[in-house]
Amino acid sequence: MPDSFLQVYDIPARAKQRPYVGRRGAFTPKTTLDFEQKVAEGWTGPKFEGPVYMIVNLLDGGFTVEVGPCPLNKRPVRGDADNYLKAIGDGLNGVAFKDDKQIVLIVCALDTQPELLLQLSEALRGA
């Protein structure tokens, strides 16, 4: 298994749309389902086992995704990291920044050891 895999997509990235609720329950919009299917079909890399990292770079007209095994394997919380990020970002909207559209970089680790995040934070402050 490779250390990591970088996939380049030449389709525009789409934000996940909110599900809508009908008489028979909640439904994911077709445009979201179609985009997620294109992402899945475009992946030519391996299926990694265990904890992984994912780095996404949103570009004009496309995006890249890098996935690889991650040595950070503690899970101090339950649930998906992206759901926590969305809730925290929404909570800070209008308080820590005017609008969450200002966010251009998000880093999240489900781990209790902050060394990696501290190094990244220091690098960004010096950039």
C-alpha positions as CSV (number, residue, x, y, z in Angstrom):
1,M,0.0,0.0,0.0
2,P,1.4,3.5,-0.9
3,D,2.2,6.0,1.8
4,S,-0.4,8.3,0.3
5,F,-2.3,9.0,-2.9
6,L,-3.0,12.3,-4.7
7,Q,-6.1,12.4,-7.0
8,V,-6.6,15.4,-9.4
9,Y,-10.2,16.1,-10.4
10,D,-11.0,18.4,-13.3
11,I,-14.6,18.9,-12.3
12,P,-15.7,22.0,-10.3
13,A,-16.1,21.3,-6.6
14,R,-19.6,21.6,-5.2
15,A,-20.7,22.3,-1.6
16,K,-22.9,19.7,-0.1
17,Q,-26.5,21.0,-0.2
18,R,-28.8,20.6,2.8
19,P,-31.2,17.7,2.6
20,Y,-34.8,18.6,2.2
21,V,-37.6,17.0,4.1
22,G,-40.7,15.6,2.4
23,R,-43.6,13.5,3.4
24,R,-41.5,10.3,3.3
25,G,-38.4,11.6,5.2
26,A,-35.2,13.6,4.4
27,F,-33.7,13.5,0.9
28,T,-30.3,14.5,-0.3
29,P,-30.6,16.8,-3.4
30,K,-29.8,15.1,-6.7
31,T,-27.0,17.6,-7.5
32,T,-25.2,16.6,-4.3
33,L,-25.7,12.9,-5.1
34,D,-24.4,13.4,-8.6
35,F,-21.3,15.2,-7.5
36,E,-20.5,12.6,-4.8
37,Q,-20.9,9.9,-7.4
38,K,-18.5,11.7,-9.8
39,V,-15.9,12.0,-6.9
40,A,-16.2,8.3,-6.1
41,E,-15.9,7.3,-9.8
42,G,-12.9,9.6,-10.3
43,W,-10.9,8.0,-7.4
44,T,-8.2,5.8,-8.8
45,G,-6.3,5.2,-5.6
46,P,-6.4,2.5,-3.0
47,K,-8.9,2.1,-0.2
48,F,-6.9,2.8,2.9
49,E,-7.6,0.9,6.2
50,G,-7.4,2.5,9.6
51,P,-7.0,6.2,10.4
52,V,-6.3,8.4,7.4
53,Y,-5.6,12.0,6.7
54,M,-7.2,13.9,3.8
55,I,-6.0,17.1,2.3
56,V,-8.3,18.9,-0.2
57,N,-7.2,21.8,-2.3
58,L,-10.1,23.6,-4.0
59,L,-8.9,25.1,-7.3
60,D,-10.5,27.2,-10.1
61,G,-12.4,24.5,-12.1
62,G,-11.3,21.5,-10.1
63,F,-9.7,20.2,-6.9
64,T,-7.1,17.8,-5.6
65,V,-7.5,15.2,-2.8
66,E,-4.6,13.5,-1.0
67,V,-5.4,10.6,1.3
68,G,-2.9,8.6,3.3
69,P,-2.5,6.6,6.5
70,C,-2.3,8.8,9.6
71,P,-0.3,8.0,12.8
72,L,-2.8,10.0,14.8
73,N,-5.2,7.3,15.9
74,K,-6.9,8.5,19.2
75,R,-10.5,9.5,18.9
76,P,-11.4,11.7,21.9
77,V,-14.9,12.4,20.4
78,R,-17.5,10.3,18.5
79,G,-18.7,11.2,15.1
80,D,-17.2,12.6,11.9
81,A,-14.6,15.4,11.9
82,D,-16.4,17.3,9.2
83,N,-19.6,17.5,11.2
84,Y,-17.7,18.9,14.2
85,L,-16.0,21.5,11.9
86,K,-19.3,22.7,10.4
87,A,-20.9,23.1,13.8
88,I,-17.9,24.9,15.3
89,G,-17.5,27.1,12.2
90,D,-21.2,28.0,12.3
91,G,-20.9,28.9,16.0
92,L,-18.0,31.3,15.3
93,N,-19.8,32.8,12.3
94,G,-20.3,36.5,13.0
95,V,-18.2,36.3,16.2
96,A,-14.7,35.3,15.3
97,F,-15.1,36.4,11.7
98,K,-17.8,38.2,9.7
99,D,-18.8,35.3,7.5
100,D,-17.6,31.7,7.3
101,K,-17.0,32.2,3.6
102,Q,-13.8,33.9,4.8
103,I,-12.3,30.5,5.9
104,V,-9.7,29.4,3.3
105,L,-7.9,26.7,5.4
106,I,-9.4,24.3,7.9
107,V,-7.2,21.8,9.9
108,C,-8.8,19.3,12.3
109,A,-7.3,16.3,14.1
110,L,-9.2,13.8,16.1
111,D,-6.3,13.4,18.5
112,T,-5.3,14.5,21.9
113,Q,-1.7,15.2,21.1
114,P,-1.4,18.8,19.8
115,E,2.2,18.8,18.5
116,L,1.3,18.5,14.8
117,L,-1.3,21.2,15.0
118,L,1.0,23.5,17.0
119,Q,3.7,23.2,14.4
120,L,1.2,24.0,11.6
121,S,-0.2,26.9,13.5
122,E,3.3,28.4,14.1
123,A,4.1,27.9,10.4
124,L,0.9,29.7,9.3
125,R,1.6,32.6,11.7
126,G,5.1,33.0,10.2
127,A,3.8,32.8,6.6
